[in-house]
């Protein structure tokens, strides 16, 4: 029994969690400082959230909006991570490297198109009432 408790304490120790949280915050800080697209996505996400609150979206609509904003953030974060990893490994042009970067950028494009569609569904009638 004591062994199980010791194992559980080891698994759920907060010192490791705090370190992981610190590293994640550092990564987000880097993205905001050095990547213009992340700042743009952040500002548009905040604007969309403020619009949602202004137009008093229903609970499920706000959930859809938050998930959509998070999806675009995640897509841009993964795109940036992939680009940095590739740039670390090679500085020579290669067709496959370009293809991987293009595919990573396509993920951001798809998430952004999805965000436009969700934004249209949630806001168009509210903004342009007849």
C-alpha positions as CSV (number, residue, x, y, z in Angstrom):
1,X,0.0,0.0,0.0
2,X,2.8,2.4,1.0
3,X,4.6,1.6,-2.3
4,X,1.5,2.5,-4.3
5,X,1.2,5.8,-2.5
6,X,4.9,6.5,-3.1
7,X,4.5,5.7,-6.8
8,X,1.4,8.0,-7.1
9,X,3.3,10.8,-5.4
10,X,6.1,10.4,-7.9
11,X,3.7,10.4,-10.8
12,X,1.8,13.5,-9.7
13,X,4.6,15.5,-8.2
14,X,4.1,19.2,-8.7
15,X,7.7,20.2,-9.1
16,X,7.7,18.6,-12.6
17,X,4.4,20.2,-13.4
18,X,5.7,23.6,-12.5
19,X,8.7,23.1,-14.6
20,X,6.6,22.0,-17.6
21,X,4.3,25.0,-17.1
22,X,7.3,27.3,-17.0
23,X,8.7,25.9,-20.2
24,X,5.3,26.1,-22.0
25,X,5.0,29.8,-20.9
26,X,8.5,30.5,-22.2
27,X,7.6,28.9,-25.5
28,X,4.4,31.1,-25.8
29,X,6.5,34.2,-24.9
30,X,9.0,33.4,-27.6
31,X,6.2,33.1,-30.1
32,X,4.7,36.5,-29.2
33,X,8.1,38.2,-29.2
34,X,9.5,36.9,-32.4
35,X,6.6,35.8,-34.6
36,X,4.3,38.4,-36.1
37,X,1.7,35.9,-37.2
38,X,1.1,34.8,-33.6
39,X,0.5,38.4,-32.5
40,X,-2.0,38.9,-35.3
41,X,-3.8,35.6,-34.5
42,X,-3.8,36.6,-30.8
43,X,-5.3,40.0,-31.5
44,X,-8.0,38.6,-33.8
45,X,-8.8,35.9,-31.3
46,X,-9.3,38.5,-28.6
47,X,-11.4,40.6,-30.9
48,X,-13.6,37.6,-31.8
49,X,-14.0,36.8,-28.1
50,X,-14.9,40.4,-27.3
51,X,-17.4,40.4,-30.1
52,X,-18.9,37.2,-28.8
53,X,-19.3,38.7,-25.4
54,X,-20.7,41.9,-26.9
55,X,-23.3,40.1,-28.9
56,X,-24.1,37.9,-26.0
57,X,-23.5,34.6,-27.7
58,X,-25.2,31.5,-26.1
59,X,-23.0,29.1,-24.1
60,X,-22.6,26.6,-26.9
61,X,-21.7,29.4,-29.4
62,X,-19.0,30.7,-27.0
63,X,-17.7,27.2,-26.7
64,X,-17.5,26.8,-30.5
65,X,-15.8,30.2,-30.7
66,X,-13.2,29.4,-28.0
67,X,-12.4,26.0,-29.6
68,X,-12.0,27.6,-33.0
69,X,-9.7,30.3,-31.6
70,X,-7.7,27.6,-29.9
71,X,-7.5,25.5,-33.0
72,X,-6.0,28.4,-35.0
73,X,-3.5,29.0,-32.1
74,X,-2.5,25.4,-32.1
75,X,-2.1,25.2,-35.9
76,X,0.2,28.3,-35.8
77,X,2.2,26.9,-32.9
78,X,2.8,23.5,-34.7
79,X,3.6,25.3,-37.9
80,X,6.2,27.4,-36.2
81,X,7.7,24.4,-34.3
82,X,8.0,22.4,-37.6
83,X,9.6,25.3,-39.4
84,X,12.2,25.8,-36.6
85,X,13.0,22.1,-36.4
86,X,13.6,21.9,-40.1
87,X,15.6,25.1,-40.2
88,X,17.8,23.6,-37.4
89,X,18.6,20.5,-39.4
90,X,19.4,22.0,-42.8
91,X,20.1,25.3,-44.4
92,X,20.1,23.9,-48.0
93,X,17.1,24.1,-50.2
94,X,15.4,20.8,-50.8
95,X,12.1,20.1,-52.4
96,X,10.9,17.8,-49.6
97,X,11.8,20.4,-47.0
98,X,9.7,23.0,-48.9
99,X,6.9,20.5,-49.2
100,X,6.9,19.8,-45.4
101,X,6.8,23.6,-44.7
102,X,4.0,24.1,-47.2
103,X,2.0,21.3,-45.6
104,X,2.5,22.8,-42.1
105,X,1.4,26.2,-43.5
106,X,-1.7,24.5,-45.1
107,X,-2.8,23.3,-41.6
108,X,-2.8,27.0,-40.5
109,X,-4.8,27.9,-43.6
110,X,-7.4,25.3,-43.0
111,X,-7.8,26.3,-39.4
112,X,-8.1,29.9,-40.4
113,X,-10.7,29.1,-43.1
114,X,-12.6,27.2,-40.5
115,X,-12.4,30.2,-38.2
116,X,-13.8,32.4,-40.9
117,X,-16.7,30.0,-41.4
118,X,-17.5,29.8,-37.7
119,X,-17.2,33.6,-37.4
120,X,-19.6,34.1,-40.3
121,X,-22.1,31.7,-38.8
122,X,-21.9,33.3,-35.4
123,X,-21.6,37.0,-36.3
124,X,-23.0,37.8,-39.7
125,X,-26.6,38.1,-38.8
126,X,-25.9,39.9,-35.6
127,X,-23.6,42.5,-37.2
128,X,-25.8,43.1,-40.3
129,X,-29.3,43.0,-38.8
130,X,-32.0,43.9,-41.3
